[in-house]
Amino acid sequence: MLVCYSSSSEEESEDAVPTDENNSFSRKCQEEEDGNNDGPARKKHKIEQQAPKSRLPLPGCLLAMFPDEEDAETEDSSLHGGRIRSFKHERGNWASYVYLPYHPEEEFMELLEDLLSFASAHGAVLTLQEEFHLSLSQTVVLRHHWIQPVTQSLKAGLMHCKRFLCTAGRLRVYCNAERTRTFLGMEVCAGHAQLMDLVHEVDKTMTDFHLDTFYKDPSFHVSLAWCAGDLTGQMKEGCIQGMQSLVDNHEEGPFVLQLDCEELCFRTGNKTFRFPLKP
């Protein structure tokens, strides 16, 4: 710090008037003192004034890393064909379930068209499933950091399970626990014991992670179509019997759905993990 002081020379008297040079020197000293007196608080205030007042938008590549996170507008059931979530969507929560995929043949799709036409004529307008599968777990909610350990646990438990064939041929009407959706399904008639073995292994993982296990006395089935609301009474009164007649009196005899159980799938959010069964 520069200190300015007056000379004590006898040549200067009390009544002496400062010259322009002295005034300039005094002002310079004062400016230097003011500059040196800028404390942390004043500097912080200057930095805050220079800081931008709004955040920069995230790059598109980062936003694309989380396609499973839906906006609030996706809670609108009209955007999902009238379907209502069994649980509220929250960011970071992943709807997850285990299933056996079914890849339909042309004959199956032709029969489905006849079944849906018959149901529509009897007042039950059904929507075809986007994909066909046989569920081996309830739909549970996983946090993102659980996905890897749950997947590893399922893989370890299913690695010794063998492939098998199961068949289905009897139509049944199902409704979810919330009574918000009705399903037309084809129930398994052969392969029940092997399916229970798979459920037993899946339930071990669910138990380890404190998740809901499968139903105690499950009706294994492949869901064919659905509609919003509870239409179980309406479909059971006369509709289901007529549709079963279409299945039993198919072109070349009763139609039997054959499901080659070669791999299990674990879907969580928009990711699908596959576990091949042993030959």
Accessible surface in RSA format (square Angstrom, percent):
REM  Atomic radii and reference values for relative SASA: ProtOr
REM  Chains: A
REM  Algorithm: Lee & Richards
REM  Probe-radius: 1.40
REM  Slices: 20
REM RES _ NUM      All-atoms   Total-Side   Main-Chain    Non-polar    All polar
REM                ABS   REL    ABS   REL    ABS   REL    ABS   REL    ABS   REL
RES MET A   1   164.77  85.3  90.22  59.7  74.55 177.5  61.10  51.9 103.67 137.4
RES LEU A   2    86.41  48.1  79.13  56.6   7.29  18.3  82.97  58.3   3.44   9.3
RES VAL A   3   104.09  68.5  90.19  81.7  13.89  33.5  90.88  79.0  13.21  35.8
RES CYS A   4    51.07  38.6  23.82  26.6  27.25  64.0  26.97  68.3  24.10  26.0
RES TYR A   5   191.65  89.5 156.97  89.3  34.68  90.3 119.32  89.7  72.33  89.2
RES SER A   6   101.54  85.8  74.60  99.6  26.94  62.1  40.80  86.9  60.74  85.1
RES SER A   7    65.20  55.1  46.68  62.3  18.52  42.7  35.64  75.9  29.56  41.4
RES SER A   8   115.12  97.3  82.18 109.7  32.95  75.9  54.31 115.7  60.82  85.2
RES SER A   9    50.58  42.7  34.36  45.9  16.22  37.4  33.64  71.6  16.94  23.7
RES GLU A  10   178.69 102.6 144.13 109.0  34.57  82.3  66.15 127.9 112.54  91.9
RES GLU A  11   167.02  95.9 128.75  97.4  38.27  91.1  53.94 104.3 113.08  92.3
RES GLU A  12    98.33  56.5  79.27  60.0  19.06  45.4  32.16  62.2  66.17  54.0
RES SER A  13    76.57  64.7  58.41  78.0  18.16  41.8  50.85 108.3  25.72  36.0
RES GLU A  14   181.56 104.2 140.13 106.0  41.43  98.6  64.29 124.4 117.27  95.7
RES ASP A  15   128.76  90.2 107.28 106.8  21.48  50.8  37.99  89.4  90.78  90.5
RES ALA A  16    63.10  58.0  35.15  54.2  27.94  63.6  44.28  62.4  18.81  49.8
RES VAL A  17   126.14  83.0 105.18  95.2  20.96  50.5 106.38  92.4  19.76  53.6
RES PRO A  18    84.81  61.8  68.08  62.1  16.73  60.8  73.05  60.3  11.76  73.1
RES THR A  19    78.47  55.8  71.02  72.0   7.44  17.7  74.17  99.6   4.30   6.5
RES ASP A  20   123.23  86.3 115.10 114.6   8.13  19.2  38.92  91.6  84.30  84.1
RES GLU A  21   137.12  78.7 127.98  96.8   9.14  21.8  48.81  94.4  88.31  72.1
RES ASN A  22    77.47  53.4  76.00  73.4   1.47   3.5  14.05  33.8  63.42  61.3
RES ASN A  23    61.75  42.6  60.16  58.1   1.59   3.8   7.75  18.6  54.00  52.2
RES SER A  24    59.27  50.1  56.61  75.5   2.66   6.1  19.37  41.2  39.90  55.9
RES PHE A  25   114.12  57.1 109.52  67.8   4.61  12.0 113.74  69.0   0.38   1.1
RES SER A  26    66.53  56.2  59.07  78.8   7.46  17.2  34.26  73.0  32.28  45.2
RES ARG A  27   147.61  62.0 144.14  73.5   3.47   8.3  68.50  93.6  79.11  47.9
RES LYS A  28   125.60  61.3 123.13  75.5   2.47   5.9  66.84  60.2  58.76  62.6
RES CYS A  29     7.57   5.7   6.93   7.7   0.64   1.5   6.34  16.1   1.23   1.3
RES GLN A  30    95.78  53.6  94.54  69.1   1.23   2.9  38.56  82.1  57.21  43.4
RES GLU A  31   119.89  68.8 109.63  82.9  10.25  24.4  42.46  82.1  77.42  63.2
RES GLU A  32    63.67  36.6  55.12  41.7   8.55  20.3  36.28  70.2  27.39  22.4
RES GLU A  33    43.39  24.9  43.25  32.7   0.15   0.3   3.99   7.7  39.40  32.2
RES ASP A  34    68.26  47.8  64.74  64.4   3.51   8.3  26.12  61.5  42.13  42.0
RES GLY A  35    46.20  57.0   0.00   N/A  46.20  57.0  31.74  87.1  14.46  32.4
RES ASN A  36    96.83  66.8  65.41  63.2  31.42  75.7  20.27  48.8  76.56  74.0
RES ASN A  37   104.26  71.9  77.73  75.1  26.53  63.9  29.28  70.5  74.98  72.5
RES ASP A  38    36.04  25.2  23.81  23.7  12.23  28.9   3.46   8.1  32.58  32.5
RES GLY A  39    28.04  34.6   0.00   N/A  28.04  34.6  25.27  69.3   2.77   6.2
RES PRO A  40   117.75  85.8 109.79 100.1   7.95  28.9 114.45  94.5   3.29  20.5
RES ALA A  41    82.60  75.9  68.41 105.6  14.18  32.3  75.10 105.8   7.50  19.9
RES ARG A  42   132.32  55.6 125.33  63.9   6.99  16.6  41.83  57.2  90.49  54.8
RES LYS A  43   117.44  57.3 115.84  71.1   1.60   3.8  61.39  55.3  56.06  59.7
RES LYS A  44   129.85  63.3 127.69  78.3   2.16   5.1  72.21  65.0  57.64  61.4
RES HIS A  45   100.25  54.8  98.70  68.6   1.55   4.0  71.65  73.8  28.60  33.3
RES LYS A  46    90.52  44.2  89.74  55.1   0.78   1.9  56.86  51.2  33.66  35.9
RES ILE A  47   115.06  65.5 114.37  85.2   0.69   1.7 114.43  82.4   0.62   1.7
RES GLU A  48   103.14  59.2  86.36  65.3  16.77  39.9  38.93  75.3  64.21  52.4
RES GLN A  49   123.70  69.2  91.13  66.6  32.57  77.5  39.17  83.4  84.53  64.1
RES GLN A  50   148.86  83.2 116.18  84.9  32.68  77.8  45.11  96.0 103.76  78.7
RES ALA A  51    49.50  45.5  37.30  57.6  12.21  27.8  43.04  60.6   6.46  17.1
RES PRO A  52   117.48  85.6  88.22  80.4  29.26 106.4  99.74  82.3  17.74 110.3
RES LYS A  53   211.77 103.3 167.04 102.5  44.73 106.5 117.74 106.0  94.03 100.2
RES SER A  54    87.17  73.7  74.71  99.7  12.45  28.7  48.26 102.8  38.90  54.5
RES ARG A  55   233.04  97.8 204.10 104.0  28.94  68.9  81.74 111.7 151.29  91.7
RES LEU A  56   159.96  89.1 140.06 100.2  19.90  50.0 140.15  98.4  19.81  53.3
RES PRO A  57   118.74  86.5  94.99  86.6  23.74  86.3 105.88  87.4  12.86  79.9
RES LEU A  58   113.85  63.4  97.63  69.8  16.22  40.8  98.05  68.9  15.81  42.5
RES PRO A  59    72.92  53.1  60.98  55.6  11.95  43.4  72.92  60.2   0.00   0.0
RES GLY A  60    53.49  66.0   0.00   N/A  53.49  66.0  35.12  96.4  18.37  41.1
RES CYS A  61    91.88  69.5  74.83  83.5  17.04  40.1  48.80 123.6  43.08  46.4
RES LEU A  62    76.06  42.4  74.71  53.4   1.35   3.4  74.91  52.6   1.15   3.1
RES LEU A  63   110.17  61.4  97.08  69.5  13.08  32.9  99.01  69.5  11.16  30.0
RES ALA A  64    72.53  66.7  48.51  74.9  24.02  54.6  59.06  83.2  13.46  35.7
RES MET A  65   120.40  62.4  92.79  61.4  27.62  65.8  90.91  77.3  29.49  39.1
RES PHE A  66   103.04  51.5  96.85  60.0   6.19  16.1  96.89  58.7   6.14  17.6
RES PRO A  67    91.50  66.7  58.08  52.9  33.42 121.5  69.25  57.2  22.26 138.3
RES ASP A  68    26.00  18.2  12.16  12.1  13.84  32.7  11.11  26.1  14.89  14.9
RES GLU A  69    57.72  33.1  42.33  32.0  15.39  36.6   3.09   6.0  54.63  44.6
RES GLU A  70    53.76  30.9  45.56  34.5   8.20  19.5  21.45  41.5  32.30  26.4
RES ASP A  71    82.28  57.6  79.30  78.9   2.97   7.0  17.05  40.1  65.23  65.1
RES ALA A  72    89.18  82.0  68.35 105.5  20.82  47.4  75.22 105.9  13.95  37.0
RES GLU A  73   119.23  68.5 105.32  79.7  13.91  33.1  40.10  77.6  79.13  64.6
RES THR A  74    26.98  19.2  26.49  26.9   0.49   1.2  26.49  35.6   0.49   0.7
RES GLU A  75    69.89  40.1  47.10  35.6  22.79  54.3  36.87  71.3  33.02  27.0
RES ASP A  76    72.14  50.5  62.17  61.9   9.98  23.6  23.94  56.3  48.20  48.1
RES SER A  77    40.41  34.1  36.66  48.9   3.75   8.6   7.06  15.0  33.35  46.7
RES SER A  78    82.49  69.7  52.77  70.4  29.72  68.5  50.61 107.8  31.88  44.7
RES LEU A  79   104.62  58.3  74.47  53.3  30.15  75.8  78.30  55.0  26.32  70.8
RES HIS A  80    51.34  28.1  47.58  33.1   3.76   9.6  34.00  35.0  17.34  20.2
RES GLY A  81    59.62  73.5   0.00   N/A  59.62  73.5  38.43 105.5  21.19  47.5
RES GLY A  82    26.41  32.6   0.00   N/A  26.41  32.6  19.88  54.5   6.53  14.6
RES ARG A  83    78.03  32.8  74.03  37.7   4.00   9.5  14.25  19.5  63.78  38.7
RES ILE A  84    97.09  55.3  87.08  64.9  10.01  24.1  89.85  64.7   7.25  19.7
RES ARG A  85    85.87  36.1  59.24  30.2  26.63  63.4  34.36  47.0  51.51  31.2
RES SER A  86    69.69  58.9  40.12  53.5  29.57  68.1  18.51  39.4  51.18  71.7
RES PHE A  87    66.76  33.4  57.45  35.6   9.31  24.2  66.67  40.4   0.09   0.3
RES LYS A  88   153.88  75.1 136.18  83.6  17.70  42.1  82.98  74.7  70.90  75.5
RES HIS A  89    30.96  16.9  19.74  13.7  11.22  28.7  14.84  15.3  16.12  18.8
RES GLU A  90    93.41  53.6  88.52  67.0   4.89  11.6  26.18  50.6  67.23  54.9
RES ARG A  91   136.91  57.5 119.22  60.8  17.69  42.1  59.14  80.8  77.77  47.1
RES GLY A  92    16.84  20.8   0.00   N/A  16.84  20.8  15.27  41.9   1.56   3.5
RES ASN A  93    31.78  21.9  21.79  21.1   9.99  24.1   2.95   7.1  28.83  27.9
RES TRP A  94    11.67   4.7   9.06   4.4   2.60   6.1   9.69   5.2   1.97   3.2
RES ALA A  95    42.85  39.4  35.02  54.0   7.83  17.8  35.02  49.3   7.83  20.7
RES SER A  96     0.00   0.0   0.00   0.0   0.00   0.0   0.00   0.0   0.00   0.0
RES TYR A  97    40.63  19.0  40.63  23.1   0.00   0.0  28.67  21.5  11.96  14.7
RES VAL A  98     0.00   0.0   0.00   0.0   0.00   0.0   0.00   0.0   0.00   0.0
RES TYR A  99     7.71   3.6   7.71   4.4   0.00   0.0   3.97   3.0   3.75   4.6
RES LEU A 100     0.62   0.3   0.62   0.4   0.00   0.0   0.62   0.4   0.00   0.0
RES PRO A 101    21.11  15.4  17.08  15.6   4.03  14.6  17.12  14.1   3.99  24.8
RES TYR A 102    18.48   8.6  13.12   7.5   5.36  13.9   7.30   5.5  11.18  13.8
RES HIS A 103   140.72  76.9 126.40  87.9  14.32  36.6  91.76  94.6  48.96  57.0
RES PRO A 104    52.42  38.2  28.92  26.4  23.50  85.4  28.92  23.9  23.50 146.0
RES GLU A 105   124.45  71.4 117.65  89.0   6.80  16.2  45.60  88.2  78.84  64.4
RES GLU A 106   133.27  76.5 120.56  91.2  12.72  30.3  50.44  97.6  82.83  67.6
RES GLU A 107    73.70  42.3  69.19  52.3   4.51  10.7  27.46  53.1  46.24  37.8
RES PHE A 108     2.33   1.2   2.08   1.3   0.26   0.7   2.08   1.3   0.26   0.7
RES MET A 109    60.83  31.5  60.70  40.2   0.13   0.3  60.15  51.1   0.69   0.9
RES GLU A 110    81.51  46.8  79.08  59.8   2.43   5.8  35.58  68.8  45.93  37.5
RES LEU A 111     3.36   1.9   3.17   2.3   0.19   0.5   3.27   2.3   0.09   0.3
RES LEU A 112     2.02   1.1   1.94   1.4   0.08   0.2   2.02   1.4   0.00   0.0
RES GLU A 113   119.85  68.8 113.72  86.0   6.13  14.6  41.31  79.9  78.54  64.1
RES ASP A 114    77.02  54.0  71.99  71.6   5.04  11.9  11.67  27.5  65.36  65.2
RES LEU A 115     0.56   0.3   0.56   0.4   0.00   0.0   0.56   0.4   0.00   0.0
RES LEU A 116    33.38  18.6  31.00  22.2   2.37   6.0  31.34  22.0   2.04   5.5
RES SER A 117    74.72  63.1  62.11  82.9  12.60  29.0  38.26  81.5  36.46  51.1
RES PHE A 118    53.98  27.0  48.10  29.8   5.89  15.3  53.74  32.6   0.24   0.7
RES ALA A 119     0.00   0.0   0.00   0.0   0.00   0.0   0.00   0.0   0.00   0.0
RES SER A 120    55.91  47.2  43.25  57.7  12.66  29.2  15.37  32.7  40.54  56.8
RES ALA A 121    86.05  79.1  42.10  65.0  43.95 100.0  54.95  77.4  31.11  82.4
RES HIS A 122    90.99  49.7  68.92  47.9  22.06  56.4  53.12  54.7  37.87  44.1
RES GLY A 123    49.56  61.1   0.00   N/A  49.56  61.1  30.80  84.5  18.76  42.0
RES ALA A 124     0.45   0.4   0.45   0.7   0.00   0.0   0.45   0.6   0.00   0.0
RES VAL A 125   110.54  72.7  99.70  90.3  10.84  26.1  99.73  86.7  10.80  29.3
RES LEU A 126    14.88   8.3   0.31   0.2  14.57  36.6   0.31   0.2  14.57  39.2
RES THR A 127    70.39  50.1  66.74  67.7   3.65   8.7  43.03  57.8  27.36  41.4
RES LEU A 128    61.67  34.3  53.04  37.9   8.64  21.7  53.04  37.2   8.64  23.2
RES GLN A 129    29.82  16.7  23.62  17.3   6.20  14.8   0.59   1.2  29.23  22.2
RES GLU A 130   156.21  89.7 114.24  86.4  41.96  99.9  55.08 106.5 101.13  82.6
RES GLU A 131    68.75  39.5  63.26  47.9   5.49  13.1  40.12  77.6  28.63  23.4
RES PHE A 132    15.02   7.5   9.19   5.7   5.83  15.2   9.35   5.7   5.68  16.2
RES HIS A 133    32.65  17.8  29.45  20.5   3.20   8.2  18.23  18.8  14.42  16.8
RES LEU A 134     0.33   0.2   0.33   0.2   0.00   0.0   0.33   0.2   0.00   0.0
RES SER A 135    40.04  33.8  35.73  47.7   4.31   9.9  17.09  36.4  22.94  32.1
RES LEU A 136     0.00   0.0   0.00   0.0   0.00   0.0   0.00   0.0   0.00   0.0
RES SER A 137     5.29   4.5   0.61   0.8   4.67  10.8   0.61   1.3   4.67   6.5
RES GLN A 138    51.32  28.7  46.65  34.1   4.67  11.1   7.56  16.1  43.76  33.2
RES THR A 139    73.77  52.5  50.87  51.6  22.89  54.6  25.08  33.7  48.69  73.6
RES VAL A 140     9.43   6.2   4.52   4.1   4.91  11.8   9.43   8.2   0.00   0.0
RES VAL A 141    47.56  31.3  37.09  33.6  10.47  25.2  37.09  32.2  10.47  28.4
RES LEU A 142     0.48   0.3   0.48   0.3   0.00   0.0   0.48   0.3   0.00   0.0
RES ARG A 143   101.84  42.8 101.62  51.8   0.22   0.5  32.79  44.8  69.05  41.9
RES HIS A 144   104.71  57.2 100.10  69.6   4.60  11.8  68.97  71.1  35.73  41.6
RES HIS A 145   131.24  71.7 110.59  76.9  20.65  52.8  88.95  91.7  42.29  49.2
RES TRP A 146    79.34  31.8  79.34  38.4   0.00   0.0  64.72  34.5  14.62  23.7
RES ILE A 147    12.49   7.1  12.49   9.3   0.00   0.0  12.49   9.0   0.00   0.0
RES GLN A 148   128.25  71.7 124.07  90.7   4.18   9.9  36.27  77.2  91.97  69.8
RES PRO A 149    54.88  40.0  46.34  42.2   8.54  31.0  52.26  43.1   2.62  16.3
RES VAL A 150     0.69   0.5   0.69   0.6   0.00   0.0   0.69   0.6   0.00   0.0
RES THR A 151    12.73   9.1  12.73  12.9   0.00   0.0  12.73  17.1   0.00   0.0
RES GLN A 152    96.70  54.1  92.64  67.7   4.05   9.7  33.00  70.2  63.70  48.3
RES SER A 153    31.30  26.5  19.98  26.7  11.32  26.1  17.85  38.0  13.46  18.9
RES LEU A 154     1.56   0.9   0.47   0.3   1.09   2.7   1.56   1.1   0.00   0.0
RES LYS A 155   121.93  59.5 120.91  74.2   1.02   2.4  66.76  60.1  55.17  58.8
RES ALA A 156    62.53  57.5  49.51  76.4  13.02  29.6  52.89  74.5   9.64  25.5
RES GLY A 157    19.34  23.9   0.00   N/A  19.34  23.9  18.73  51.4   0.61   1.4
RES LEU A 158     2.86   1.6   2.38   1.7   0.48   1.2   2.53   1.8   0.33   0.9
RES MET A 159   133.67  69.2 116.07  76.8  17.60  41.9  98.64  83.9  35.03  46.4
RES HIS A 160   103.06  56.3  92.57  64.3  10.49  26.8  71.48  73.7  31.58  36.8
RES CYS A 161    13.92  10.5   8.33   9.3   5.59  13.1   8.45  21.4   5.47   5.9
RES LYS A 162   136.63  66.7 125.92  77.3  10.71  25.5  68.59  61.7  68.04  72.5
RES ARG A 163   108.29  45.5  88.51  45.1  19.77  47.1  19.65  26.9  88.64  53.7
RES PHE A 164    32.37  16.2  14.43   8.9  17.93  46.7  28.95  17.6   3.42   9.8
RES LEU A 165    88.44  49.3  69.37  49.6  19.07  47.9  69.37  48.7  19.07  51.3
RES CYS A 166     1.03   0.8   0.92   1.0   0.11   0.3   0.11   0.3   0.92   1.0
RES THR A 167    23.37  16.6  22.86  23.2   0.51   1.2  17.77  23.9   5.60   8.5
RES ALA A 168     1.08   1.0   1.08   1.7   0.00   0.0   1.08   1.5   0.00   0.0
RES GLY A 169    15.76  19.4   0.00   N/A  15.76  19.4  12.14  33.3   3.62   8.1
RES ARG A 170   145.55  61.1 144.33  73.6   1.22   2.9  46.15  63.1  99.40  60.2
RES LEU A 171     7.00   3.9   0.00   0.0   7.00  17.6   0.00   0.0   7.00  18.8
RES ARG A 172    84.59  35.5  81.71  41.7   2.88   6.9   8.75  12.0  75.84  46.0
RES VAL A 173    11.75   7.7   0.49   0.4  11.26  27.1   0.49   0.4  11.26  30.5
RES TYR A 174    35.96  16.8  31.25  17.8   4.71  12.3  35.96  27.0   0.00   0.0
RES CYS A 175    29.04  22.0   1.98   2.2  27.06  63.6   2.74   6.9  26.30  28.4
RES ASN A 176    31.56  21.8  21.61  20.9   9.96  24.0  27.43  66.0   4.14   4.0
RES ALA A 177    95.82  88.1  58.03  89.6  37.79  86.0  69.14  97.4  26.68  70.7
RES GLU A 178    85.28  49.0  60.67  45.9  24.61  58.6  43.42  84.0  41.86  34.2
RES ARG A 179   124.77  52.4 114.34  58.3  10.43  24.8  51.52  70.4  73.25  44.4
RES THR A 180    31.42  22.3  26.04  26.4   5.38  12.8  27.71  37.2   3.71   5.6
RES ARG A 181    42.21  17.7  42.21  21.5   0.00   0.0   4.10   5.6  38.11  23.1
RES THR A 182     0.00   0.0   0.00   0.0   0.00   0.0   0.00   0.0   0.00   0.0
RES PHE A 183    35.86  17.9  35.84  22.2   0.02   0.0  35.86  21.7   0.00   0.0
RES LEU A 184     0.07   0.0   0.00   0.0   0.07   0.2   0.00   0.0   0.07   0.2
RES GLY A 185     0.00   0.0   0.00   N/A   0.00   0.0   0.00   0.0   0.00   0.0
RES MET A 186     0.48   0.2   0.48   0.3   0.00   0.0   0.48   0.4   0.00   0.0
RES GLU A 187    27.97  16.1  27.62  20.9   0.34   0.8   6.16  11.9  21.81  17.8
RES VAL A 188    18.54  12.2   2.70   2.4  15.84  38.2   2.70   2.3  15.84  43.0
RES CYS A 189    90.78  68.7  51.69  57.7  39.09  91.9  39.78 100.8  51.00  55.0
RES ALA A 190    49.31  45.3  42.46  65.5   6.85  15.6  49.31  69.4   0.00   0.0
RES GLY A 191    14.16  17.5   0.00   N/A  14.16  17.5   3.34   9.2  10.82  24.2
RES HIS A 192    82.63  45.2  80.47  55.9   2.16   5.5  61.68  63.6  20.95  24.4
RES ALA A 193    70.26  64.6  61.37  94.7   8.89  20.2  66.18  93.2   4.08  10.8
RES GLN A 194    76.73  42.9  75.11  54.9   1.62   3.9  26.46  56.3  50.27  38.1
RES LEU A 195     0.00   0.0   0.00   0.0   0.00   0.0   0.00   0.0   0.00   0.0
RES MET A 196    66.99  34.7  64.51  42.7   2.48   5.9  64.62  54.9   2.36   3.1
RES ASP A 197    91.94  64.4  88.75  88.3   3.19   7.5  24.61  57.9  67.33  67.1
RES LEU A 198     3.16   1.8   3.16   2.3   0.00   0.0   3.16   2.2   0.00   0.0
RES VAL A 199     4.93   3.2   4.93   4.5   0.00   0.0   4.93   4.3   0.00   0.0
RES HIS A 200   106.95  58.4 102.41  71.2   4.53  11.6  70.06  72.2  36.89  42.9
RES GLU A 201    20.21  11.6  17.20  13.0   3.02   7.2   1.75   3.4  18.47  15.1
RES VAL A 202     0.02   0.0   0.00   0.0   0.02   0.0   0.02   0.0   0.00   0.0
RES ASP A 203    29.90  20.9  29.60  29.5   0.30   0.7  12.11  28.5  17.78  17.7
RES LYS A 204   105.36  51.4  99.16  60.8   6.19  14.7  65.00  58.5  40.35  43.0
RES THR A 205     3.33   2.4   3.01   3.1   0.32   0.8   0.22   0.3   3.12   4.7
RES MET A 206     1.07   0.6   1.07   0.7   0.00   0.0   1.07   0.9   0.00   0.0
RES THR A 207    82.51  58.7  74.57  75.6   7.94  18.9  65.77  88.3  16.74  25.3
RES ASP A 208   100.02  70.1  73.89  73.5  26.13  61.8  21.75  51.2  78.28  78.1
RES PHE A 209    44.04  22.0  39.65  24.6   4.39  11.4  42.96  26.0   1.08   3.1
RES HIS A 210   172.56  94.3 138.40  96.2  34.16  87.4 101.47 104.6  71.09  82.7
RES LEU A 211    27.04  15.1  14.59  10.4  12.45  31.3  18.81  13.2   8.24  22.2
RES ASP A 212    94.39  66.1  87.60  87.2   6.78  16.0  12.20  28.7  82.18  82.0
RES THR A 213    52.49  37.3  46.73  47.4   5.76  13.7  18.45  24.8  34.04  51.5
RES PHE A 214    21.67  10.8  12.10   7.5   9.57  24.9  12.10   7.3   9.57  27.4
RES TYR A 215   129.71  60.6 119.63  68.1  10.08  26.2  89.10  67.0  40.62  50.1
RES LYS A 216   204.64  99.8 173.44 106.4  31.19  74.3 124.22 111.8  80.42  85.7
RES ASP A 217   130.57  91.5 107.43 106.9  23.14  54.7  35.35  83.2  95.22  95.0
RES PRO A 218    10.03   7.3   2.33   2.1   7.71  28.0   4.37   3.6   5.66  35.2
RES SER A 219    34.27  29.0  18.29  24.4  15.99  36.8  22.47  47.9  11.80  16.5
RES PHE A 220     5.00   2.5   0.28   0.2   4.72  12.3   3.33   2.0   1.68   4.8
RES HIS A 221    43.97  24.0  39.85  27.7   4.12  10.5  28.07  28.9  15.89  18.5
RES VAL A 222     0.47   0.3   0.47   0.4   0.00   0.0   0.47   0.4   0.00   0.0
RES SER A 223    20.06  16.9  19.40  25.9   0.66   1.5   6.47  13.8  13.59  19.0
RES LEU A 224     0.29   0.2   0.29   0.2   0.00   0.0   0.29   0.2   0.00   0.0
RES ALA A 225     0.00   0.0   0.00   0.0   0.00   0.0   0.00   0.0   0.00   0.0
RES TRP A 226    17.50   7.0  17.50   8.5   0.00   0.0  10.19   5.4   7.32  11.9
RES CYS A 227    10.23   7.7   7.61   8.5   2.62   6.1  10.23  25.9   0.00   0.0
RES ALA A 228    50.42  46.4  34.18  52.7  16.24  36.9  34.40  48.4  16.02  42.4
RES GLY A 229    27.38  33.8   0.00   N/A  27.38  33.8  25.70  70.5   1.68   3.8
RES ASP A 230    66.40  46.5  36.19  36.0  30.22  71.4  15.99  37.6  50.42  50.3
RES LEU A 231    40.77  22.7  38.69  27.7   2.08   5.2  40.77  28.6   0.00   0.0
RES THR A 232    21.19  15.1  21.19  21.5   0.00   0.0   8.45  11.3  12.74  19.3
RES GLY A 233    42.14  52.0   0.00   N/A  42.14  52.0  37.37 102.6   4.77  10.7
RES GLN A 234    82.68  46.2  66.97  48.9  15.72  37.4  34.79  74.1  47.89  36.3
RES MET A 235     0.16   0.1   0.05   0.0   0.11   0.3   0.11   0.1   0.05   0.1
RES LYS A 236   117.62  57.4 105.31  64.6  12.31  29.3  54.45  49.0  63.17  67.3
RES GLU A 237   149.23  85.7 114.95  87.0  34.27  81.6  48.38  93.6 100.85  82.3
RES GLY A 238    36.99  45.6   0.00   N/A  36.99  45.6  27.01  74.1   9.98  22.3
RES CYS A 239     4.70   3.6   2.63   2.9   2.07   4.9   2.63   6.7   2.07   2.2
RES ILE A 240    24.85  14.1  24.72  18.4   0.12   0.3  24.72  17.8   0.12   0.3
RES GLN A 241   126.69  70.8 119.89  87.6   6.80  16.2  38.09  81.1  88.60  67.2
RES GLY A 242    18.81  23.2   0.00   N/A  18.81  23.2  15.78  43.3   3.04   6.8
RES MET A 243     0.00   0.0   0.00   0.0   0.00   0.0   0.00   0.0   0.00   0.0
RES GLN A 244    37.63  21.0  37.63  27.5   0.00   0.0  30.17  64.2   7.46   5.7
RES SER A 245    54.36  45.9  50.89  67.9   3.47   8.0  23.04  49.1  31.33  43.9
RES LEU A 246    62.11  34.6  57.04  40.8   5.07  12.7  58.88  41.3   3.23   8.7
RES VAL A 247     0.73   0.5   0.73   0.7   0.00   0.0   0.73   0.6   0.00   0.0
RES ASP A 248    63.51  44.5  57.54  57.3   5.97  14.1  19.34  45.5  44.17  44.1
RES ASN A 249   118.44  81.7  90.43  87.4  28.01  67.4  31.70  76.3  86.74  83.8
RES HIS A 250    23.77  13.0  12.75   8.9  11.02  28.2   9.28   9.6  14.49  16.9
RES GLU A 251   152.66  87.6 110.70  83.7  41.97  99.9  49.31  95.4 103.35  84.4
RES GLU A 252   165.20  94.8 126.44  95.7  38.76  92.3  53.24 103.0 111.95  91.4
RES GLY A 253    28.62  35.3   0.00   N/A  28.62  35.3  22.43  61.6   6.19  13.9
RES PRO A 254    93.18  67.9  77.59  70.7  15.59  56.7  77.59  64.1  15.59  96.9
RES PHE A 255    18.22   9.1  12.83   7.9   5.39  14.0  16.24   9.8   1.98   5.7
RES VAL A 256    74.54  49.0  58.57  53.0  15.97  38.5  58.57  50.9  15.97  43.3
RES LEU A 257     1.82   1.0   1.47   1.0   0.35   0.9   1.82   1.3   0.00   0.0
RES GLN A 258   109.79  61.4  96.54  70.6  13.25  31.5  17.35  36.9  92.43  70.1
RES LEU A 259     3.60   2.0   3.52   2.5   0.08   0.2   3.60   2.5   0.00   0.0
RES ASP A 260    93.09  65.2  77.36  77.0  15.74  37.2  15.87  37.3  77.23  77.0
RES CYS A 261     0.73   0.6   0.00   0.0   0.73   1.7   0.65   1.6   0.08   0.1
RES GLU A 262    88.53  50.8  86.52  65.5   2.01   4.8  14.13  27.3  74.40  60.7
RES GLU A 263    45.37  26.1  44.15  33.4   1.22   2.9  14.34  27.7  31.03  25.3
RES LEU A 264     0.00   0.0   0.00   0.0   0.00   0.0   0.00   0.0   0.00   0.0
RES CYS A 265     0.09   0.1   0.09   0.1   0.00   0.0   0.00   0.0   0.09   0.1
RES PHE A 266     0.67   0.3   0.67   0.4   0.00   0.0   0.67   0.4   0.00   0.0
RES ARG A 267    62.20  26.1  62.20  31.7   0.00   0.0  16.39  22.4  45.82  27.8
RES THR A 268     0.00   0.0   0.00   0.0   0.00   0.0   0.00   0.0   0.00   0.0
RES GLY A 269    30.37  37.5   0.00   N/A  30.37  37.5  16.39  45.0  13.99  31.3
RES ASN A 270    87.86  60.6  50.99  49.3  36.87  88.8  39.76  95.7  48.10  46.5
RES LYS A 271    91.23  44.5  86.80  53.3   4.44  10.6  40.61  36.6  50.62  53.9
RES THR A 272    50.11  35.6  19.72  20.0  30.39  72.4  11.67  15.7  38.44  58.1
RES PHE A 273    64.21  32.1  60.88  37.7   3.33   8.7  64.21  38.9   0.00   0.0
RES ARG A 274   133.66  56.1 110.45  56.3  23.21  55.3  39.69  54.2  93.97  57.0
RES PHE A 275    13.23   6.6  11.65   7.2   1.59   4.1  13.23   8.0   0.00   0.0
RES PRO A 276    96.52  70.3  81.07  73.9  15.45  56.2  81.07  66.9  15.45  96.0
RES LEU A 277     3.53   2.0   0.11   0.1   3.42   8.6   0.79   0.6   2.74   7.4
RES LYS A 278    95.11  46.4  92.35  56.7   2.76   6.6  49.35  44.4  45.77  48.8
RES PRO A 279   135.34  98.6  89.37  81.5  45.98 167.1 114.39  94.4  20.95 130.2
END  Absolute sums over single chains surface
CHAIN  1 A    18310.2      14950.5       3359.8       9904.0       8406.3
END  Absolute sums over all chains
TOTAL         18310.2      14950.5       3359.8       9904.0       8406.3
